Structure formats: C-alpha cells, structure tokens
Amino acid sequence: MQPIRPVLFAVSLLASGSVSAAEAQIAVASNFTAPMKAIIASFEQDSGHIVKASYGSTGKLYAQIKNGAPFEALLAADQERPQLLEEQGLGVPGSRYTYSIGALVLWSADANKVEDGAALLKSGDFNKLSIANPKLAPYGEASIETLEALGLKADVEPKLVMGENIAQTYQFVDTGNADIGFVALSQVMKDGEIVKGSGWIVPSEMHAPISQDALILNSGQDNPAVTELFAYLKGEKAEAIIHDFGYETE
C-alpha cells in the first residue's frame, strides 16, 4: 500500500486547488469595495486562487500604476483611466471591458432625513453635504453634475465637505460630520434594498453614466489568478453579486 500514498496526496492537493493556486494583486475603485470583497470570497472558494485587493480613488490608483505600483489589474470607477493605460501600453489590448454601471444616491445615516432629495437640497435644510473629490473620483464628478442639473451648485458650495474618495465621503456622513452626502448606491444597498439610513437615488439623466471599466495590466497577463478572475467577473455568480449592490451590467 505504500506506493499509493503519494498518489492520494497529489489527488488531495489537486482537489483543494493548492497545486495550481496563484495570487493576484489588483487595484479596485473605492465604490466597488463591498461587492468586490464578496466576489473575491466566492472566487477564492471556487478557484483556489488568492486575490489581494487595494481600494482607493480611481485617480490615485491610476497615478500609482503609472508610477510602477505592482498591480496586475485595475477595476476603475470610470472608463477614461483604463483606456488611457491601454493606450499608454500598460494594459493588455482587448482585456478592457465595462464590468458595472454605477448609481449615485443622496444618503443620510438618519432614517428620516432624505425623502425627496432634490427638495431637500433646494431647501438648504442640512449642515454639510459630503461629496468625493471630482478631480479624483468619478462619483464626485457625477455629484457636481447633479448639483448643476438642479441649478444648486453655487448655493451649496459653502456647505460642501470633500472626501478624497467615495469611501471617505461615506465616512463623513456615517460619522455625522456631514448629515447628507452623495455616495455610491453600492455602499448603502444590499440585496436590492437600502439597508441603513435614508436615501434618494439620483435619476440617471442628471449626470453622465458612471460606466466602470476593468483592465488587465501587462504584469498580470500571464497570471492565471488574474485571467480567471476576469472570466469569473463576467459569470453568473459575480453578476448576481454586482446586481445585489445596485449596479447594472451590460
């Protein structure tokens, strides 16, 4: 029976995925933190691969990649930066695609604060309005476009509190430093419902579409953990998670 043991050991390793397991280093836009964590957990269980994700504003992640940060893929909050990286020769041609389309929500941690968001903004009945930095975060840009569509940008500017990214923007509202803020719907939604506080989903016609693109970077093109993750993102399990957090997919 002794010769059989190595074979059984090898079979058990293959079954666990540890023989072919690889590790991916990816950069992810802050707005996609919650769904990405859920997708990574599912992907790691199904594939045996490991995914290490760093979350931040798309503008900062783009700058880090340009400066040589060891990321192998980018899941951005816009289409512009992944396209630029591809044009600059830093991304794998043909790997870029739109993995989600985001939604903006005017949100308060107070369950009774936000009903008609447009009316609330026009009334001025709030202390501070938190938004993400529009120069770094596409959700911040969409926030400014929404205020312009309502004709309120100049009126509310004295009350603006600017977060470095959408995660910090959410924190300002969640901690009470601002009583309302424009955040990503995914930050306050789960299973199709806003799970905390109160919110007004901004009509999509008030801002440009928040189409979010993903790109495999050159350093990740031969890493099976990266290529299989991108295939997984397009599959039914990942898409179900993406939709649960309020995103659309193409």
C-alpha positions in Angstrom: 0.0 0.0 0.0 3.0 2.3 0.4 3.3 3.4 -3.3 -0.3 4.6 -3.3 0.1 7.2 -0.6 1.9 9.8 -2.8 -0.8 9.5 -5.5 -3.5 10.0 -3.0 -1.7 13.0 -1.6 -1.4 14.5 -5.1 -5.0 14.0 -5.7 -6.0 15.7 -2.5 -3.8 18.7 -3.4 -5.4 19.0 -6.8 -8.9 18.8 -5.3 -8.0 21.7 -2.9 -6.6 23.8 -5.8 -3.3 24.3 -4.0 -1.2 22.8 -6.8 -2.4 25.4 -9.3 -3.2 28.2 -6.9 -1.8 31.7 -7.8 -2.1 35.1 -6.3 -3.4 38.3 -8.0 -2.6 41.9 -6.9 -5.5 44.1 -8.1 -6.5 47.8 -7.7 -10.2 48.5 -7.2 -12.1 51.7 -7.1 -13.5 52.5 -3.6 -17.1 52.5 -4.6 -16.8 48.8 -5.6 -15.3 47.7 -2.2 -18.3 45.8 -0.8 -19.3 43.8 -3.9 -15.6 43.1 -4.7 -15.0 41.6 -1.3 -18.0 39.3 -1.8 -16.8 38.4 -5.3 -13.3 37.7 -4.1 -14.6 35.4 -1.3 -16.7 33.5 -3.9 -13.9 33.3 -6.4 -11.2 32.2 -4.0 -13.5 29.4 -2.8 -14.3 28.2 -6.3 -10.9 28.6 -7.8 -8.3 28.1 -5.1 -6.6 31.3 -6.2 -5.8 34.2 -3.8 -6.7 37.8 -4.6 -5.1 40.8 -2.8 -7.1 44.0 -3.5 -6.1 47.6 -2.7 -9.0 50.1 -2.7 -8.8 53.8 -3.4 -9.9 56.6 -5.7 -9.5 55.8 -9.4 -7.4 58.9 -9.9 -4.9 57.8 -7.2 -4.8 54.2 -8.3 -4.1 55.3 -11.9 -1.3 57.5 -10.7 0.2 54.6 -8.6 0.0 52.3 -11.7 1.8 54.9 -13.8 4.5 55.2 -11.1 5.1 51.4 -11.1 2.9 50.1 -8.4 2.8 46.2 -8.6 -0.8 45.9 -9.6 -1.8 43.3 -12.2 -5.3 44.6 -12.9 -7.5 47.7 -12.4 -11.2 47.9 -11.7 -11.8 51.6 -12.1 -14.8 53.8 -11.4 -14.6 55.3 -14.9 -13.7 54.3 -18.5 -11.1 57.1 -19.0 -8.3 55.8 -16.9 -8.3 52.1 -18.1 -8.5 53.4 -21.7 -5.5 55.7 -21.0 -3.5 52.9 -19.5 -4.2 50.7 -22.5 -3.3 53.5 -24.9 -0.1 54.1 -23.0 1.0 50.5 -23.4 0.5 49.5 -19.8 -2.6 47.3 -20.3 -3.3 44.1 -22.2 -5.1 45.0 -25.5 -8.6 43.6 -25.7 -8.9 42.9 -22.0 -10.7 46.1 -21.1 -14.5 45.9 -20.7 -17.3 47.5 -18.7 -17.9 45.4 -15.6 -20.5 47.6 -13.9 -22.6 50.8 -14.3 -22.9 52.6 -11.0 -25.7 54.6 -9.4 -25.4 57.7 -7.3 -27.5 58.3 -4.1 -28.0 61.2 -1.8 -27.8 59.5 1.5 -28.1 60.2 5.3 -27.4 58.0 8.2 -30.7 59.4 9.7 -33.5 57.1 8.6 -35.9 60.1 8.4 -33.7 62.7 6.7 -33.9 62.0 3.0 -37.2 61.5 1.2 -37.2 63.8 -1.8 -33.5 64.5 -2.3 -34.0 67.4 -4.8 -36.4 69.1 -2.5 -34.0 68.7 0.5 -31.1 70.2 -1.5 -33.2 73.1 -2.6 -34.4 73.8 1.0 -30.9 74.0 2.4 -32.1 72.1 5.5 -28.8 70.4 6.1 -25.5 71.3 7.8 -22.9 69.8 5.4 -23.1 68.0 2.0 -20.3 65.4 1.5 -19.0 64.6 -2.0 -16.0 62.8 -3.4 -13.2 64.9 -5.0 -14.4 65.3 -8.6 -10.8 65.5 -9.8 -10.1 62.0 -8.5 -13.4 60.2 -8.2 -16.0 59.8 -11.0 -18.7 59.7 -8.4 -17.6 63.1 -7.2 -17.8 64.3 -10.8 -21.4 62.9 -11.1 -22.3 64.7 -7.8 -21.2 68.1 -9.3 -23.1 67.3 -12.5 -26.2 66.6 -10.4 -26.0 69.8 -8.5 -25.5 71.7 -11.8 -28.6 69.9 -13.2 -30.6 71.1 -10.2 -29.2 74.6 -10.5 -27.8 74.4 -7.0 -24.0 74.2 -7.3 -23.3 77.8 -6.3 -25.8 77.7 -3.5 -24.5 74.6 -1.8 -20.7 75.1 -2.3 -20.3 76.7 1.1 -21.6 73.5 2.7 -19.5 71.1 0.8 -17.2 68.6 2.6 -14.9 66.9 0.1 -13.7 63.3 0.6 -10.6 62.0 -1.0 -12.6 59.1 -2.4 -16.1 57.7 -2.1 -15.2 55.6 0.9 -14.1 58.7 2.9 -17.2 60.6 1.6 -19.4 57.9 3.1 -17.5 58.0 6.4 -18.1 61.8 6.7 -21.9 61.1 6.5 -21.8 57.9 8.6 -20.0 59.6 11.4 -22.2 62.7 11.4 -19.5 65.2 10.1 -22.0 65.8 7.3 -25.6 65.0 7.6 -26.1 64.2 3.9 -23.8 63.1 1.1 -23.6 61.8 -2.5 -22.3 58.3 -2.2 -22.3 55.2 -4.4 -25.6 53.2 -4.1 -23.5 50.1 -3.5 -22.2 51.5 -0.2 -25.7 51.5 1.3 -27.5 48.8 -0.6 -27.6 45.1 -0.2 -29.9 42.5 -1.7 -31.6 45.3 -3.6 -32.5 47.5 -0.6 -31.0 50.4 1.2 -30.1 48.8 4.5 -29.2 51.8 6.6 -30.3 55.4 6.9 -32.4 57.0 4.1 -31.6 57.8 0.5 -32.7 59.3 -2.8 -31.4 57.5 -5.9 -30.3 60.3 -8.3 -32.1 60.0 -11.6 -29.6 58.8 -14.2 -30.4 61.6 -16.6 -28.9 64.1 -14.1 -25.3 63.0 -14.7 -23.2 61.2 -17.2 -23.4 57.4 -17.0 -21.0 56.0 -14.4 -19.6 53.2 -16.6 -16.8 51.4 -14.8 -14.2 49.6 -16.8 -11.7 46.9 -15.8 -8.3 46.2 -17.5 -5.7 43.6 -17.1 -2.3 45.2 -16.8 0.8 43.9 -18.6 2.2 42.3 -15.4 -1.0 40.2 -15.0 -1.4 38.9 -18.5 0.3 35.5 -17.7 -1.1 35.1 -14.2 -4.0 32.6 -14.2 -5.4 34.1 -11.0 -5.9 37.4 -12.9 -7.3 36.0 -16.2 -9.6 33.6 -14.4 -10.8 36.4 -12.1 -11.8 38.4 -15.2 -13.6 35.5 -16.6 -15.4 35.0 -13.2 -16.4 38.6 -13.1 -18.4 38.0 -16.3 -20.1 34.9 -14.9 -23.5 34.5 -13.3 -22.3 34.3 -9.7 -20.4 37.6 -9.9 -23.1 39.4 -11.8 -25.7 38.4 -9.2 -23.5 40.0 -6.5 -23.0 43.1 -8.7 -26.7 43.5 -9.1 -27.4 42.9 -5.4 -25.3 46.0 -4.7 -27.3 48.3 -7.0 -25.1 48.1 -10.1 -26.2 47.4 -13.7 -24.2 45.3 -16.1 -24.1 45.5 -19.9 
